[in-house]
């Protein structure tokens, strides 16, 4: 619930017309779900412009509209507020709302593993607290404010995933969310088209700490080379570390793949068994474990949450496929997550072939060619019997892999339909198949095709 004066003050807007007093029940940016008494913020997106739906939301009962384009509203009972940028205004309202609550706000970022780590952390904390988290990947300048606007009196803690693909994104999210606790999963080659290089990635991600003070805490992966540099510097806040190789406050030991399917390791002498064989997920679990310990979740509850954790769709899901397996890691891809997924394919148990269906990694800028070629050399060294590539950059990766490993079968495809065609020819029941590529490559269609294939049980 917001008053009109509160909204005006939060967004530093101008009252164009309508009442200057009154209340709104909630904030909405989707004209399809607007309710009577709502505040509508007219966001201009890539496809739709909320300003085009002002008449519709008013007909449905919107009480206040926030706009950045001049317009006339016939209904004198509707308040119209003008701002410079409605997207910024949404964040301003979310910040105002967030600061009403004196509860822990945790923000996490990194180049890979963000969503899985966020879900693990939320699952651990939910064993003791009422948790608010981003749903899915609502981790940007729209999703984070909308998540914060869901804060209610019953919530005890907030977990926010924060993403970026250009300079300035993270500091804005930090300003809106004002976290007191920040987690870094890793720093690597991601969104290089605008962030230029890994140092640019680190600089952008580190902005999440901008508003932290002495009582606040940053948790980071001690095994990450770039984060380790930050660890050695002096900061106004506290630092806690987690890791596998380097000395850290919280460490996973005795890591091994059990029965070719599960990841076993020990933390604080307690055994943990994850529903994956991906070693990379030990880091995600460690971050969640550290979070649980810090917020005094009982050890037994932490372990229970991790062992019962089901991986989000398209993010390293391991699915039984007849006598074999499918690793559905189709949501997105960059060199960091590709290397981790390859390790999972290598570790998973199979008496048949290992097939890697790899699509282009996008948003890598000038380094795209070099990074795809490097990944091709990586694939050549792994236990991959068949490589099916989708897209021109992945095609270069395939050529490089074939050059380094003559025994590997490589098929280059221009789109997912051709990939499905080749998969039909080479796939046999019992194979282990990894499917991965950037979001716009639509690799989830290959996963759906394979799951529906009669050959999986043939």
N, C-alpha and C positions, 0 to 999 in steps of 0.2 A: 504494500500500500504506500503510495506516494501522494504528497500534496503538490498542487501546481507550483507554488512558490519553491518547494524543494527541487522540483524538476528544473525550473528556470535557473536556480542558483547552481545546480549540478552541471548543467550544460552551458552555462553562461550565454543563454539564448535571449532572443528578443520576442516579447509578446506581440504578435501581429494582429490578432483578433480573438474575440471570445473572452470568457470569464478568466480573471486572474486568480480566482480562488476555487477550491474544490479538490477532489481526490480522484485518483485512478486506482483500479484494483491490481493491475499487472502491466508488464511491458511486453509488446509483441512486434515482430518484424514481418510476420507472414499473414498476408491479407486473407488467406483461406481459413485461418483458425482464430481470427480476431473475435473477442467477446465484448459484450456490452460493458462499458465502463473502462475499457482498456486504453493504454497509451500506445499509439502506433508510431514507430520510428521508420521513416521512409528511406530504407537503405537502397543505394544504387549498386547492384551487383553486375557480374559479367553478362548475365542473361536478362534479368528483369530489373526494373527500376520501380521501387516502392511508390514513387510519386505518381505513377500511372494508375495506382489503385486507391487513391485517396477517397474518391467518391464511394467506392465499394466498402471501404472500412467504416466510413461514416454511416452508411446505410445499415451496417451491422451493429452500430452502437458505439464506435470509438469515441472516447471522451476528449482525448487530446491527441494531436498529431504534431510530430517534430519533423521539419522539412529543411532542405537547404536550397530549394528553388521557390521563387515567388509563385503563389497561387491564391486563388480565391475560393473560400469555402462558404457555401450558401447558408448552412445551418449556423445561426448566431450562438448556439449553445455549445459549439465545439471550439475548444481552445487551439489556436495554431501558434507554434513556437518556431522561430527561424534560427538556424545555426549555420556555421560555416561548413560543417561536415557531419552528416548524420551518423556515419560509422563511428566517428570520434564521440559523438554525443551518446551513442549506445554504450560505449566504454565508460564515459563520464558518469552515466546513471548507474552502471554496474559498480563502479568504484565507490560511489556514494552509498550504495546499498551494502557492499562488502564491509565498509568501515563502520556500519551499524553493529557488526557482530565482533565480539572479542573472543574468537576461537582460533585455533591453529589453522593456518592456510599453508599447504605444502604445494610447491610448484616443482615440476621436473621437466628436464629437456635433455637432448642428446641427438646424436646422428642416427642411432638405431635403437630399437627396443623400447621406445617411449611408451607406446600404448600397452604393451605387455607388462612393463614395469608398473605403470599406473594402475592397471587392473589387479596385479598382484598386491601392490601396496594397499589398495582399497579393500581387497579381500581380507588381508591381515588385520587392518584397522577395524573392519566391520565386526570382528570377533569381540570387540569391546565398545565401539563407538557407533553413532549414527553418522554415516559418511555421505558427503556430497562429492561427486566426481563428474568429469566430462563424460558424456555418453559417446561411445565410438571414438571418433577422432575430431571432436569439436574443440580443436586446440589452437584456433587462429583468432584473428581480431574480431570475428563474429562469435565463434563458439565459446571462447572463454567468458566474455561478458554475459552471454545467454545462460551459461552454467551458473555464474555467480548470482544472477538474478533469480535463480531457483532457491537461494538460501532462505531457510525458514528457521523458526525458533527451535525446532527439534534437532537440527543439525549440530554436531559436536566437533566436526573436523572436516576440512575440505582438501581434496587431492586434485590438482590441476595439471594436466599435460599441456605444455606450451611448445608450439612449433614455429618455424620460420622458414622463409625461402628468400628473404631479402633483408638488407640492413634496416634497422629501425623497428622491426616486428617485435622482437623480444622485449626491448625496453618499454614499449607501449603496453605489452601484456603484464610486465612487472609493475608498471605504474597503476594499471587497473586492478590487478589482483592483490598487490602489496603483501607478498608471502613473507612468512617469518622463517620458513624452512625451504631450502632448495636442494634438489637432487640432480646430479649429472650422471647419465649412463655412460657416455663415451663421446669422443669428438673425432670425426673422420670426414671423408670425402662425400659431402652431401650439399645439394643446392649451390654448386660452384658457379653456376651461370651468373648469379648475382653476388655471391659471397666470395668469389674469386679463388680462394685456396683454403687449406685447413686452418691457417692462422686467422683468416676472415671468419671461418665457421666458429672458432673458439671465441673470437672477439664478440661476435653477435650473441652466441649462447650465454657468454659470461654476463651479459647485461641483465640477466635474470637476478643477479645479486645486487643490482644498483641501489635498491632501497633498504637493504638489510642493515641492521645496527648491531651493536656489541652483543646483545642477548640472543641474537639469531644464529642459526647453524646451517652450514652447507655440507652436504654429503656427496662424496665423489669417488669414482672408480680409481683406485690407486694404481692399477695396471695400465691406465691410459697415459701415454707419454705426454700429451699436451696438457692434460689435467694435472699431471704430476708437477709440471712447471708452476702451475697456479698454487699447488699445495705448498710449495717451498717459499712462496711470497708471503708478506705480512698483509693481513686483512683486518677489517674492523669487526669481523664476525668470527665465530668458531668454525672449525673444520673437523669433520669425522670422515674416515675412509673405509672402504670395503674393497676386497680384492681376492685374487687367487695366487698370484705370483709374488707381487711385492708385499713388503710388510705393511699391514693395515690394521685399523682398529677392529675390524670384523673380517675374518677370513674363512673361505671354504677350503676344506682339505679332503684328501682321499677321494678325489673326483674320479668316477669311472662310469662307463655305460654298462648297465646291468641287463642281461638277457637280450642284448642288442636293441633295446627298446626304451629303457628308463635311465634317467640320470640320477645317480646316487652320489652323495657327498656328505660331509660332516661340517657342522657349524657349532662352535662351542661344545664339541664332543657329542653333539646330538645328530643322529642320522636323519637325513632327509631324502625322500624319493620323489622326483618330479615326473609328471606324465609327459616326458619328452626325452629324447636322447641328444638334444642339442646342447652342447657344452656352453654355448653363448648364454643360455638361459640361467646358468648358475649366477651370472652377474645380476640379472633381473631379480632373481630370488634373494640374493644377498642384499640388494637395495631395499627390498620389501622387509627382509629380516631386520635390517638396521633400523628401519622406520618403526617396526613393531616394538623393538627393544626400547627405542627412545621414548615412545609413547606408552611404555609399560603394559603392553599386551603380554599376557602370560606365554611362556615358552611353548607350552603344549598347544596353545591356541594358534600361535604363529606357524608352527610346524604343520598342524592340521589344515590350516588355510592353504599353505603351499602345496601340500600333498594332494589336496582335493581340487586344486586349481585346474580349470579347463581353459586351454589357450583360445584367445579370440579368433574368430573366423578369418582365415587368410593370413594369419600371423604365426607361422610355424606350426599350424595344426598337423598332427599326425593322425591319419585316418586309415583304418584297415581297408585294404583294397583286394578282395579275394584272399589269396594266400600271401599277398605282398602289402606294400604300403604306399600311400600318397602323402607327401609333405606339401601341404597347401600353404605357401608363403607368398601369395599372389597380391597382397594389398599394395606393396610398394617395394622399391629396390634402390639401393646405392651400393657402392663397392664394400662398405662396412657390413651391411646386412647380407650381401651376396656371399661374402667369405664365410660368415657364420652359418648360412644355410647349407653351403657346400660341405662344411664339417658335419652337419647333421646327416646329410645324405651318405657321407662316408661311414659314419658310425652306426647307422641303422642296420639291423640284421636282415640279410637276404641271401638266399642261395641261388638267386637268379641275377638279372641285370640291374644295374643302376642307371637310370635315365634322368638327364637334366634338361628341362625345357626352360630356356633362358631368353628373356626379351630385353630390349633396350633399357638401359638405365638413363633416364632423362635428367635434365637440368644440371648437367655437369660442365656446361660451357666449353671453353677451349680445351679443357683437359679430357673431354669425352673420349676421343679416339685413343689416347694413351691409356686411360683407365680401363677401357674395354679390352685393349690388347693385353694389359697386365692381368686382367681377370682370365683371359684366355690361357695365359701361361699357368695361372693358378689351377684352372680346370684340368689342364694336361697332367698335373702332378697328383690329382685326386683320383679316387676310385670311381671314375665315371666311364661307363661302357658306351653310352650313346648320348650325344649332345644334339638337341634340336634348338636352333636359334630362331627368334622372331624379331624382324626389324633389321635395318642396315648396320647399326652399331654392333648389335649382337652377332650379326653375320661376320664382322671383322674379328670378334672374339672367337667365333667358331673356327675361322681360318687359322688364327694363331694357335688355338688348342690343337688342331690337326697337325700343324707344322711341328709342334713339340711332342705329340703323341700319335704316331702313325696308326696305332691299333684302334684308336677311338673312332667310332662311326659318327660322322657329323652331317647334319641335314640343315640347310639354310632355308628359312621360310619368310615370306614377306608379311604374313599376317596369321592370326590365330586359326583361321580355317585351314590353311596349308599345314600348320603344325598339327592339327587334329588328324589330317590325312596321313601324315608320316607316322604319327603316334599309332594309328590303327594298324599300320604295317609292321611296326617293330615291337609293340607292347605285347607282353605275354603275362598270363596270370602268375603272380609270384614276384614280379619286378617291383623295385622301389623307385618311385618317380618323384622328383622335386620339380615344382613349378614356381617360377619367380620372375618378376619383371616390374617395371614402373607402372604406376596406377593407370596411366592413359593407354597402356598397351593391352588392357583388357584380358589379362591372363586368367582371370577367374572363369572365363568361358571355357578354357582348356580343362580346368579342374572339374567344372560341371559336366563337360563332355566325357571325361574319363570316369567319373562316378556313375554316369548313366550307361557306360559301355558294357555290352554283354560279355566282352572278353575278360573283364575283371574277375569273373568267376568261371571262366571257360576252362 
